Every structure is written in structure tokens, then in C-alpha cells.
């Protein structure tokens, strides 16, 4: 009773939601799709339904992940109090060479703007941004690099103050892991390398000094 007195607007939203869900049972499949799309956002805070926010409000970080699989890794390893995340679907629209109408009709763009909370373009206010860090988390492959560049292009054009304030980051996940043995406790140890060039240099300079490197015919290969 106390909650309903203090949060009357939220109560109205909940009642409308329950009514629509009840009506959904009697509607056609086409109408059900429309109604489901209507609730793609959380009705209480109008943020994307797939956005998971941190439980705390201090030193908080926002991870933009590439797809649901990456989001599951964040979900299982994040610090719940400080870290929130939102998975985007594939590549966002290229903000260079597209009209503002097309850009802001993009669901991913609108979701990111809503979550960051500082507005966009000329109306952007860095003081309204609640996040200490906004971190782009994309895969260590050509598609992931492209998605990261598309995100960066958007931030450069419509939220440059986020970059100037030192709040925008890009995670750099490794593409290769080389097994180098076990530690004193028997735990496997790896050297992680960001891309193929780092991998080749490691094999040439470090790995080949302590290991025999052979080709497919079993012949020793001298590092160059």
C-alpha cells in the first residue's frame, strides 16, 4: 500500500501492462507481434529490456557488447554493483553519410542514447551522464573491429564530450592464447596476444627460443 501511494505513475504503467498481456491472449498472431514490440522497452524506466543496470550508483561502468553471447560472459563475470551492459544486434548504422532521421530511427542507437542519459548532438550534456566509463566490447575479428569503429564514429559525431572527458573506452580482447606450461600450483598458464601480428612476433622472438618449432613435415624451422 505504501509503495502504491508513493509510485502512482508506475502503478498505472503496471496495470496497463497487465491489461495488455491479458488482451494478448485473444488477439491474432499479427496483433501479438505488434503488442510484443510495444514492450521491447522496460515500461517503468523506458530503457531497453535487454539492458542490465548495476545495483549501485557510484563508479559505474556501461559495457556495450556485441550480441547476446558476449553479454552472457559479462553477466557471469561482472561486478553487479558497478557494471551494467547492453547487447547490440550486429552492426549499427554508419553515422557518416546517413541522415539524422535514419540514424535516430535505428533501435540500437536510440537504446545507447537512452542508457547513457546525457542527450545527443547539440543537446548533449556531459554533466547528466551517470557513467564513469562507457566501454565498447566487440570481438577480436574484422567484424568486431568494424562494429567498434561504427560505434566510435557515432560517439565522435554526436557525443564528442564523452571522449574529451575520458569516459569512452574500448576493450581489447586477445585473439590468440599460447599455452606456456603450469604455475607452482599446477594451474595452466597462457600468453594472450591481441592479433596475428603479435602472435607471429611472439613465435619468432620468444616462443621459438624455448621450444622446438617444426613445420608440417616435422622439420625444425629457424625463426627469422
Secondary structure as the mmCIF struct_conf table of DSSP 4:
data_model
#
loop_
_struct_conf.conf_type_id
_struct_conf.id
_struct_conf.beg_label_comp_id
_struct_conf.beg_label_asym_id
_struct_conf.beg_label_seq_id
_struct_conf.end_label_comp_id
_struct_conf.end_label_asym_id
_struct_conf.end_label_seq_id
HELX_RH_AL_P HELX_RH_AL_P1 UNK A 2 UNK A 6
HELX_RH_AL_P HELX_RH_AL_P2 UNK A 8 UNK A 24
TURN_TY1_P TURN_TY1_P1 UNK A 25 UNK A 26
BEND BEND1 UNK A 27 UNK A 27
HELX_RH_AL_P HELX_RH_AL_P3 UNK A 29 UNK A 38
TURN_TY1_P TURN_TY1_P2 UNK A 39 UNK A 39
BEND BEND2 UNK A 40 UNK A 40
STRN STRN1 UNK A 41 UNK A 41
TURN_TY1_P TURN_TY1_P3 UNK A 43 UNK A 45
STRN STRN2 UNK A 48 UNK A 48
TURN_TY1_P TURN_TY1_P4 UNK A 49 UNK A 50
STRN STRN3 UNK A 52 UNK A 52
BEND BEND3 UNK A 55 UNK A 55
BEND BEND4 UNK A 58 UNK A 59
STRN STRN4 UNK A 61 UNK A 66
HELX_RH_AL_P HELX_RH_AL_P4 UNK A 67 UNK A 77
BEND BEND5 UNK A 78 UNK A 78
TURN_TY1_P TURN_TY1_P5 UNK A 80 UNK A 82
STRN STRN5 UNK A 83 UNK A 88
BEND BEND6 UNK A 90 UNK A 90
HELX_LH_PP_P HELX_LH_PP_P1 UNK A 91 UNK A 94
BEND BEND7 UNK A 95 UNK A 95
TURN_TY1_P TURN_TY1_P6 UNK A 96 UNK A 97
BEND BEND8 UNK A 98 UNK A 98
HELX_RH_AL_P HELX_RH_AL_P5 UNK A 100 UNK A 103
TURN_TY1_P TURN_TY1_P7 UNK A 104 UNK A 105
HELX_RH_AL_P HELX_RH_AL_P6 UNK A 107 UNK A 116
BEND BEND9 UNK A 118 UNK A 118
HELX_RH_3T_P HELX_RH_3T_P1 UNK A 121 UNK A 123
HELX_RH_3T_P HELX_RH_3T_P2 UNK A 126 UNK A 128
BEND BEND10 UNK A 132 UNK A 132
STRN STRN6 UNK A 133 UNK A 137
BEND BEND11 UNK A 140 UNK A 141
HELX_RH_AL_P HELX_RH_AL_P7 UNK A 142 UNK A 158
HELX_RH_AL_P HELX_RH_AL_P8 UNK A 160 UNK A 164
TURN_TY1_P TURN_TY1_P8 UNK A 165 UNK A 166
STRN STRN7 UNK A 168 UNK A 170
BEND BEND12 UNK A 175 UNK A 175
STRN STRN8 UNK A 176 UNK A 182
TURN_TY1_P TURN_TY1_P9 UNK A 184 UNK A 185
BEND BEND13 UNK A 186 UNK A 186
STRN STRN9 UNK A 188 UNK A 193
BEND BEND14 UNK A 194 UNK A 195
HELX_RH_AL_P HELX_RH_AL_P9 UNK A 196 UNK A 202
HELX_RH_PI_P HELX_RH_PI_P1 UNK A 203 UNK A 207
HELX_RH_AL_P HELX_RH_AL_P10 UNK A 208 UNK A 210
BEND BEND15 UNK A 211 UNK A 211
STRN STRN10 UNK A 214 UNK A 214
TURN_TY1_P TURN_TY1_P10 UNK A 216 UNK A 217
BEND BEND16 UNK A 218 UNK A 218
STRN STRN11 UNK A 220 UNK A 220
#
